[in-house]
Amino acid sequence: MSKLHLILKLIRQLRSKAVLLMLITAVAGFAVVYVSGLYRLPRLYQNRLDSLSESGEFIYFDTLGLKTDVEKDISAMPGVRDIAYTAYIGNLICGDNTYFLKAVSSEICFDGLNSGRNVGEDGSMPLIVCSGSAAGSLARDGIVNARLVIGARSRNTSFRICGTVPDDVPVLNFQTGSNAVSAYDMFSPCGNDVYAYAGDSLMNLLRDHYNTDDSIFYPANGVILFEKDADQDARNAVTYALLERNISIQSPDAIEARTRAVSKNSIDTYSAIPLLIMALSLAASAALIVMSVDSEAKTIAVIELIGCSGRMGAALLICTFGVLILPGVIVNSILLLAVNFSGIQLVDNVMLTSGSFGELAATALVFLVIIAAVSLLMTRGRSYAQRKIEEM
């Protein structure tokens, strides 16, 4: 209890310096989490692109706004293994929440994920895949009862959830068609998107109750995957067939290069200021610790004069400054918990996950090392208290 009393006494006497050190460590912790999240997002999209490439050779296609049934025209050609695309169907309204229902053509959209790969038909109702957080608010006992709005038509509809995917992991979800596509245009986290397998049960529902035809499934863009044993002639034939229909195509190498360029630009643009804040925080904290130890020389001298060893005095200093970094760690931990439980991306281009807690802990450890190094250096050798007493 006496040691705790001494630590609290030192903190009270530091006052403004203690408050400033708390703020500096809190800001530094957030800067580290921000920068690590900035690097995590490009890695995440690169990993998803690599996962798609491991499924087999593919080409990206974009119909450039034309209504053409690429799937029917191309899927029967020799060497074609699968065509993966998503097509917007309508809005799924459940309570106060609105979700975007998309038809998904293939399990490849969820390839490499631990769940959400059992997409298929059960003969009774359409099967859907969504994010874990959406499933929690949409489904009861695995069944979704919601209002599906397509154009001017609205109807209460039932779906069965056959899988979920992690909120923060991108799935193959084509967002933007262009002549300069990167992985960021091909993948996105589920968010408010709900995916229904583009099969007979969904088509029957749309035909019977919404008077729609097959054209609602016509893809705007997607990827064509080849069989691993497909020869070059078969691949060339698919390429020519697409070009004859004025459909734009892009190779995996071009997409890979653009992905890396977009990632580099994002990191270069958004990391400079946080990295500067991190460096300034470390320097400022070291300076504050030096100033604080020096300004409390009399208190430290009294502690040594009443029988406390130099080693114990240094330990008390380390504990005192260690207590001061706790508020910053707590504030950032609360922020990370809120982000992880809500499934919301706090800042664009930054992905905060459970792994961010480890980076926050590493930041606190770095500050503790600085505190220990400065405290031991200032109290080493001949008694620090004796030297200060001689100066008075």
N, C-alpha and C positions, 0 to 999 in steps of 0.2 A: 504493500500500500504506500510506503514511504517513497519508493521509486516512482510509482504512478503520480504521487503528489509533486515530485520534482519535475516530472515531464510536463504536467499541466501548468506548473509555475513558469517553466521556460516558455511554453506556448503563450501564456497570458502576457508575459513580458515582451515577447516578440511582436505581438499585436499586428500592426499594419504589414510587417514583413511576413508574418504567418499567413495572413489573408492573401497577400500577393502570391506567395508560393503555392497556396491552394489553387488559385485561379490559373497560374502558369501550368501546373501539372494537369489540371482538368483540360485546358486548351491543347496541351501537348498530346494528351491521351486521345482526344478526338481527332487531332491531325494525323496521328499514326493509324487509327482505325480508318479514317477517310482515305489515306493513301493506299493502305493495304486493300481496301474495298475497290479502289480505282484500278488496281492491278488484277484483282480477282475476277472482275467482270470480263475483261478480254480473254483471260485464261478459260473462263467458263464457255464462252462462245467458240473459242478455238477448239476446245475439247469436244463440243457438240459437232463441229464441222469434221473433226478427225473421226468421230464415231460414225458419221454418215459415210465418210470415205472408206472406212473399214467394212461397211456393208457391201461394198462393191463399187466399180467405176460408175460414175453418173454424169449426166449433163443437166444443166438448169435450163428451163424453157420459160418464155414469157410470150403470151399471145398478143401483147401490145393492145389490149382492149377488144380484140376480136372475139366473137362468140363462136368457138370451134371446139368440137368434142375431141380433144387430143387423146383422151384415154381410149376411146373406141377406135380411133384411127391408128394409134401407135401400139397399143398393148398386144395386139395379135401378131406384130412383126417378129421375125426370128431374132433371138438374142435379148429380147426385152424381158426383164425379170419382174419389174413392178413400176408403177407410176404413183408417186406420192404428191398429194396436194391437199389444200384445205379450201373450202368454199363457204362464204358467209350465207347463212340460211335466214336468220331472223333474231329477234330479241326474246330471251327467256326471262320472264318476270316472276320472282318469288318473293312475296312480301314487299319490302322496300328496296330489294336488290334487283338489279337488271344485269343479265349475263348475255353474252353474244354467242349464239349457237352456230357452230360451224360444222359442216360435213367434212369428215376426214377419210381419205381414200385408203389409207394403208397403216398397218402397225409400225411401219418404218418411221412414222412421225414421232413415235415414242421409243425408238430403238435405243438401246443402251441404258434405259431407265429401269429401275427395279420394279416399278409398278406401272399400270396403265397400258400393258401390252396384251391384255386379254380382250382386245376389241373384236367383236364378231356379232353373230346373230343368235338370238334365242327363240325366234319365231313368234314372240308375243308382243314385245315392245322394243323400241329402239334402245340401244345400249350407248351410254355416254361415258366419257372420261373428262375429268376436270381436276383442278388443283385441290390439295388437301383442305385448304381453308374454305373453298367454295363448296366442297362436299359436305362440310360440317353445317353450313347454313342452308344448303339445298335439299339434302336427302334425309329421309326417315326410314330406317331399316333398309337402306340401299335403294329406295324408290324416290324418285323426284316427281312431285306433283306441282306443276307450275303453268303459267299462262304463256303460250308461245304466240308471238306477234310477228306476222309476215306481211309486210305492206299494210293493207287496210283490214286484213283478216286477223282475228284473235280467237284463241280457243284454249281451254284447259287441257293439258296434255300430260301424259305420264311417260317417264323414262326410267331405265334401270342403270345404276352406276356400276360399271364393270371394272373400274380402275381409277386410281388417282395418281397424280405426279407431284413431286415437290414444288412448292410455291416458287422457289427461287431458281429452278433449273429450267432452261429454255427447251421448248419442244419445237419440232419442225412446224412452223406456223407462218406462212408466207405473208408478209406485211406490205411490201412495196415492190412493184415491178419496175425495172429500169435496165439500162445498158451498163450499169456499174454496180452490180449486186455484191454485197458482202454477207458474211454470216449473220450480221445484225438485221438484214432484211429477210433472211430465211428462217431465223429462229426468234422466239420470244417466250418469256415466262407466260404461263397460262393466264394469270390474273383473273379477269372476268370472262375469259373465253371458256366455253364448254364445247366438247367435241363429240359429235355423234357419228358412228360408222355409216358411211354412205352405202347402205345395203337395202335389201328389199323392204324391211320393216319401216325404215325411215321414209323410203320412197312411197310406200303405200299410205303412210300417214299424211304426207304432203299432198299426194294425189287425191285422197279421199276427202280431206277436210280443208285443204287450201287451194285445190284446183291448180296445182303446179305440175310442170312436166320435167323431163330429165334435164332440161337446160339449166335448172337451178344448180346442178352439180358441175356444170362446165367450169373447168379450172381457168383462172387467169394466169397463174404461174405455178411452177412446181419443179420436181426433179424426176428424171427417168433413170432408173437403175438397170444395168445390164447384168445378164448372167455371167458368172465368172469365166465360163468357157466360151463366151460369145467371141466370134472371130472379128477381125477388123472390118471385113466387108459388111457384116451385119450391123456393126456400129455406124459405119459410113452411111448405110441405107437409111437408118433412123435419122441421122443428121440431115441428109438430103430431103427426106420426107417433111421434116420440120421447116426447113428453109423454103421448100416449095409452097408451103402454106403461109409464108411470111411470118413465121414464128421465130422470135429471137432466141438464140441459144448462147450459153456461156460455159466455159470449161471449169472444172474444179481448180485448176492451177490459177486461173484468173481470179476466181472467187477467193482463193487462199491469199493471193497477193493483196487484194483489196481489203480483206479482213485485217491483215497485219498492218496495212497502212492506216486504216481507220482506228485501230487499237493504239498505234503509236501516236497518232495525232491527238487522240483523247487523253492519253497519259501525259504527253508533252504540254497540252493546253491546261489541264486541270491539276497537275501535280506540283507545279513550281511554287505556288504560294504556300500550300500545306507543308512542303519540304522545308521552305524557309522558316515557317513558324516552328517546326520541329527543332531546327538548328538553333534558332534564337531562344527557344524555351529551355533547351539544355544549357546553353551558355548563361542565360539569365538565372536559372535555378542554382547553378554553381556559384555565381556571383552573390546571390542572395544568401546562400548558406554561409559563405565566407564572411559576409557582412554581419549576419545574425550571430555567428559564433564569436566574432570579434566584439560585437556590441554587448554581449552577455558575459564578458570576461570576468566581471566581479562575481556574478552568480556562480560561474564555473569554479572560480578561485575559492569561494566559500564552501562549495561542495567538496573540493579536495581537502580543504583545511579541516573539515569535520571527519576526515578519515576515508573518504572515497578515493579509490585508486585511480590512476590515469586511465587504465583500461576501462574501468567502470564508468568514468566520466565520458569517455568516447562512446561507450554503449548507450548512455543516456541521451547523448546528442543524436545518435543515429535513430534511436527510438522516437525521439521528439520530432525529428523531421520526417520519419516514416509515418507518424500519425497524420502529419499535414498533407500527405499525398493521398490519404484514404478518401476524403470527400470527392476528389476528382475521379477516382476509380469507381466509386459508388454511383456518381451521376452518370458517367458513361455506361456503366453496366445497366442501369435502369433504362437508358436510351436504347441500348442494344436489345434488351429484353422486350421492350415495346415494339421495336421493329420486327424482331423474329416472331413474336406472337401474332402481330397484325398481318404479317406477310406483305407489308407495304415497302416499296423501295424508297428510302428516305430522300436520297439525292440522285438526280440523273447521273448515269455513268458510274455509280458507286453501288457495289453489292455488299451489304452487311449481312453476315451469317453468324452461326454459332461459332465459327472459327475466329471471328473478330474478338471473342473473349480472350483467346490465347494471345493475340497481338496486344490487347490492352494489358494483360498480365505481364507480358514481356516489357512493355513500356514502364510499368511500375517497377519492375526489377532493375531496369536501367537507371531509373532515378535513385533507387536504393543503393546501387553501386556507386553512383556519383556522391550521394550523401555520405556513404561509408568512407570513400576515398578522401573526400575533403575533410571530414571530421578527424580521421586518423592522421592525415598529414598535418593538420593544425595543432594536434595535441601530442604529436610524437616527440621523442627525445626528452630533453630536460622538461620538467613539469611545466605545462602551459600556464597553470595557475601561478607558479612561482615567478615565471617571467612577467606575467601581467601585474603581479603584486609589486615587483621591482620597478615597473614602469610608472606606477601610481605615486 
